[in-house]
Amino acid sequence: MEERQVLCFIPCCKSKFALGKIVGGGRVLTENDLPNTWNLLRKGRDGMHIMADEMRDIYINLNSPRTSAIYLYTGAMYRQFHNLNSILKGMKEGRLRLFIISAWYGLVDAFEPLHAYEAKMQGKVAKHWRNFKLEEIICDLLLTLNSSNVVGFFAGEKYWYGPGAKYRYFFTEGLKRALRRGLTTRISGCFYRASGLGAIAILSALGRTLIDFVESDFSEDFVLGVERNRRINGNIIVGFERIQ
């Protein structure tokens, strides 16, 4: 692994379009990435099919063409990635690994081919992934990849309760566990909405922050600047919470 490889985590979104485009060789998470929790992730995904049989508002379209996650999702954050050259270049060169916390799949590599689905990380779905220890899965991944740079981009609160909070909670708790168990980082934390309203505006601002972070060549000065002075995108102020 290259010393400066950065691990970034973002949430999935409701809006999806399965166009069948697969990039990055369709790279997926494997048991090598998750030596201690691979079965938890696999069983958690299997359990979503059972939940879908019981709930009307949760389903997966197995007839949809598998599409790399980075292209499947088309919500406000992902629309900022229309010009993906810098992000794809970083991922293909191995300097960036981008992971998506998914209400159906739990955790995916951004290159992983997925079917279209409908599920929200709230209520029974969020409890399902808590039961299957998604935060422990993220911890296992971080300890295995052993990167010194780990950052998330999340709109919700860092605690369990609150709209959109579950994505950030799973990331934050997973990172905290990894740090307690010996992960050593130079940069570790979460870009988040410090103030401002409007889901589209918030997610768009976080998406642009991710792009600018990548295009800064993953500069520590970029992160420190947001941590100290915050970052203004329209009516949204983005902050950075350091997690140590």
C-alpha positions as CSV (number, residue, x, y, z in Angstrom):
1,M,0.0,0.0,0.0
2,E,1.3,3.5,-0.8
3,E,2.0,5.6,2.3
4,R,-0.3,8.4,1.2
5,Q,-3.3,6.3,0.3
6,V,-6.4,8.1,1.6
7,L,-9.6,6.3,2.6
8,C,-12.8,8.4,2.1
9,F,-16.3,7.4,3.3
10,I,-19.6,8.9,2.0
11,P,-23.3,7.9,2.4
12,C,-25.4,6.4,-0.3
13,C,-28.5,8.2,-1.6
14,K,-32.1,7.6,-2.6
15,S,-31.7,8.6,-6.3
16,K,-30.2,5.8,-8.4
17,F,-29.9,5.0,-12.1
18,A,-28.6,1.5,-13.1
19,L,-27.0,2.2,-16.5
20,G,-24.8,-0.9,-16.4
21,K,-21.5,1.0,-16.4
22,I,-18.7,-0.8,-14.6
23,V,-15.3,0.8,-13.8
24,G,-12.2,-0.1,-11.9
25,G,-12.5,-3.7,-12.8
26,G,-15.6,-3.9,-10.7
27,R,-13.5,-4.1,-7.5
28,V,-15.4,-5.4,-4.5
29,L,-14.7,-5.8,-0.8
30,T,-13.4,-9.3,-0.1
31,E,-12.5,-11.4,2.9
32,N,-8.9,-10.1,2.5
33,D,-10.3,-6.6,3.3
34,L,-12.4,-7.8,6.2
35,P,-10.6,-10.8,7.7
36,N,-12.7,-10.7,11.0
37,T,-16.0,-9.4,9.8
38,W,-16.5,-10.7,6.3
39,N,-19.3,-13.1,7.4
40,L,-21.1,-10.3,9.2
41,L,-21.2,-8.2,6.1
42,R,-22.3,-11.2,3.9
43,K,-25.0,-12.2,6.4
44,G,-26.2,-8.6,6.8
45,R,-26.7,-8.3,3.1
46,D,-28.5,-11.7,3.0
47,G,-30.7,-10.4,5.8
48,M,-31.8,-7.4,3.7
49,H,-33.6,-9.8,1.3
50,I,-35.6,-11.3,4.2
51,M,-36.5,-7.8,5.4
52,A,-37.6,-6.9,1.9
53,D,-40.0,-9.8,1.9
54,E,-41.6,-8.3,5.1
55,M,-41.7,-4.6,4.3
56,R,-43.2,-2.9,1.3
57,D,-40.9,0.1,1.1
58,I,-37.7,-2.0,0.9
59,Y,-36.8,-3.8,-2.2
60,I,-34.0,-4.6,-4.7
61,N,-34.3,-4.9,-8.4
62,L,-32.3,-8.0,-9.3
63,N,-33.2,-7.4,-13.0
64,S,-31.4,-4.1,-13.1
65,P,-28.0,-4.1,-14.7
66,R,-25.2,-4.1,-12.1
67,T,-23.6,-0.6,-12.1
68,S,-20.5,0.6,-10.2
69,A,-21.6,2.3,-7.1
70,I,-20.0,5.6,-8.0
71,Y,-22.3,5.7,-11.1
72,L,-25.4,4.0,-9.6
73,Y,-26.0,6.8,-7.1
74,T,-27.2,10.1,-8.7
75,G,-28.2,12.2,-5.7
76,A,-27.0,15.7,-4.8
77,M,-23.6,14.7,-3.6
78,Y,-23.0,12.4,-6.5
79,R,-24.0,15.0,-9.1
80,Q,-21.0,17.0,-8.0
81,F,-18.9,14.1,-9.3
82,H,-20.1,14.4,-13.0
83,N,-16.5,15.3,-13.8
84,L,-15.0,12.2,-12.2
85,N,-11.6,12.5,-13.7
86,S,-9.7,13.4,-10.5
87,I,-11.6,11.0,-8.3
88,L,-11.3,8.1,-10.8
89,K,-7.7,8.8,-11.4
90,G,-6.9,8.8,-7.7
91,M,-8.8,5.5,-7.2
92,K,-7.2,3.8,-10.2
93,E,-3.7,4.9,-9.1
94,G,-4.4,3.4,-5.6
95,R,-3.9,6.8,-3.9
96,L,-7.6,6.9,-3.0
97,R,-10.1,4.3,-1.9
98,L,-13.6,5.6,-1.7
99,F,-16.2,3.6,0.3
100,I,-19.9,4.1,0.5
101,I,-22.1,3.3,3.5
102,S,-25.2,1.7,1.9
103,A,-28.6,1.0,3.4
104,W,-28.9,-2.2,1.5
105,Y,-25.3,-3.5,1.1
106,G,-23.9,-2.1,4.3
107,L,-20.5,-1.1,3.0
108,V,-19.2,-1.1,-0.5
109,D,-16.1,-0.1,-2.5
110,A,-17.1,2.8,-4.9
111,F,-16.2,0.5,-7.8
112,E,-18.5,-2.4,-6.7
113,P,-21.2,-3.3,-9.2
114,L,-24.6,-3.0,-7.5
115,H,-28.3,-3.6,-8.4
116,A,-30.7,-0.7,-7.9
117,Y,-32.6,-0.9,-4.6
118,E,-34.8,1.1,-2.3
119,A,-33.8,1.3,1.4
120,K,-33.1,4.1,3.9
121,M,-30.6,3.9,6.7
122,Q,-33.2,4.5,9.4
123,G,-35.7,2.6,11.5
124,K,-35.5,-1.2,11.1
125,V,-32.9,-1.0,8.4
126,A,-30.5,1.0,10.6
127,K,-31.1,-1.3,13.5
128,H,-30.5,-4.3,11.2
129,W,-27.0,-2.9,10.4
130,R,-26.4,-2.1,14.0
131,N,-27.2,-5.7,14.8
132,F,-24.7,-6.9,12.2
133,K,-22.1,-4.5,13.6
134,L,-21.5,-2.2,10.7
135,E,-19.3,0.0,12.9
136,E,-17.2,-3.1,13.6
137,I,-17.0,-3.9,9.9
138,I,-15.7,-0.4,9.2
139,C,-13.2,-0.8,12.1
140,D,-12.0,-4.1,10.6
141,L,-11.5,-2.5,7.2
142,L,-9.5,0.4,8.6
143,L,-7.2,-1.8,10.7
144,T,-6.6,-4.1,7.6
145,L,-5.9,-1.3,5.2
146,N,-3.9,0.6,7.9
147,S,-4.0,4.0,6.2
148,S,-2.8,7.1,7.9
149,N,-5.5,9.3,6.3
150,V,-9.1,8.5,6.9
151,V,-11.9,11.0,6.3
152,G,-15.7,11.0,6.0
153,F,-18.2,13.4,4.4
154,F,-21.5,13.2,6.2
155,A,-24.5,15.5,6.6
156,G,-26.1,14.1,9.8
157,E,-25.2,14.3,13.4
158,K,-22.5,12.0,14.8
159,Y,-24.9,10.4,17.3
160,W,-27.4,7.6,16.7
161,Y,-30.5,9.8,16.8
162,G,-31.5,12.4,14.3
163,P,-32.3,12.6,10.5
164,G,-29.5,11.2,8.4
165,A,-27.4,10.5,11.5
166,K,-26.9,6.8,11.1
167,Y,-24.4,7.1,8.3
168,R,-22.1,9.4,10.2
169,Y,-22.6,7.4,13.4
170,F,-21.4,4.1,11.8
171,F,-18.3,5.9,10.3
172,T,-17.4,7.8,13.4
173,E,-17.8,4.7,15.7
174,G,-15.9,2.5,13.3
175,L,-13.0,5.0,13.2
176,K,-13.0,5.5,16.9
177,R,-12.8,1.7,17.5
178,A,-9.9,1.4,15.0
179,L,-8.0,4.2,16.7
180,R,-8.5,2.6,20.1
181,R,-7.1,-0.7,18.7
182,G,-3.9,0.7,17.4
183,L,-4.6,2.5,14.1
184,T,-2.2,5.4,13.8
185,T,-3.3,8.4,11.6
186,R,-2.0,11.8,10.5
187,I,-5.5,12.9,9.4
188,S,-8.7,11.2,10.7
189,G,-12.1,12.8,11.0
190,C,-15.2,13.9,9.3
191,F,-16.2,16.8,7.1
192,Y,-19.7,17.8,8.2
193,R,-22.4,20.4,7.9
194,A,-21.6,23.0,10.6
195,S,-24.6,25.2,9.7
196,G,-27.1,25.9,6.9
197,L,-30.3,24.3,5.7
198,G,-31.5,22.2,2.7
199,A,-30.6,18.6,2.0
200,I,-29.6,19.3,-1.6
201,A,-27.5,22.3,-0.6
202,I,-25.8,20.4,2.2
203,L,-25.0,17.3,0.2
204,S,-23.8,19.4,-2.7
205,A,-21.5,21.3,-0.5
206,L,-20.0,18.1,0.9
207,G,-19.6,16.7,-2.6
208,R,-17.7,19.8,-3.7
209,T,-15.6,19.5,-0.6
210,L,-14.6,16.0,-1.5
211,I,-13.7,17.0,-5.0
212,D,-11.6,19.9,-3.8
213,F,-9.9,17.7,-1.2
214,V,-8.9,15.3,-4.0
215,E,-7.8,18.0,-6.3
216,S,-5.7,19.5,-3.5
217,D,-3.7,16.3,-3.7
218,F,-5.2,15.2,-0.4
219,S,-3.4,18.2,1.3
220,E,-3.2,18.2,5.1
221,D,-3.3,22.0,4.8
222,F,-6.7,21.7,3.1
223,V,-8.1,19.7,6.0
224,L,-6.5,22.0,8.6
225,G,-7.9,25.0,6.8
226,V,-11.5,23.7,7.1
227,E,-10.9,22.6,10.7
228,R,-9.7,26.1,11.7
229,N,-11.7,28.4,9.5
230,R,-14.5,26.2,8.1
231,R,-15.6,26.4,4.5
232,I,-18.5,28.4,2.9
233,N,-20.5,26.9,0.0
234,G,-23.5,29.1,-0.6
235,N,-25.5,29.1,2.6
236,I,-23.8,26.0,3.9
237,I,-20.8,26.1,6.2
238,V,-18.7,22.9,6.2
239,G,-16.5,22.0,9.2
240,F,-14.1,19.3,10.0
241,E,-14.2,17.2,13.2
242,R,-10.9,15.6,14.0
243,I,-11.2,12.1,15.5
244,Q,-8.3,10.8,17.5
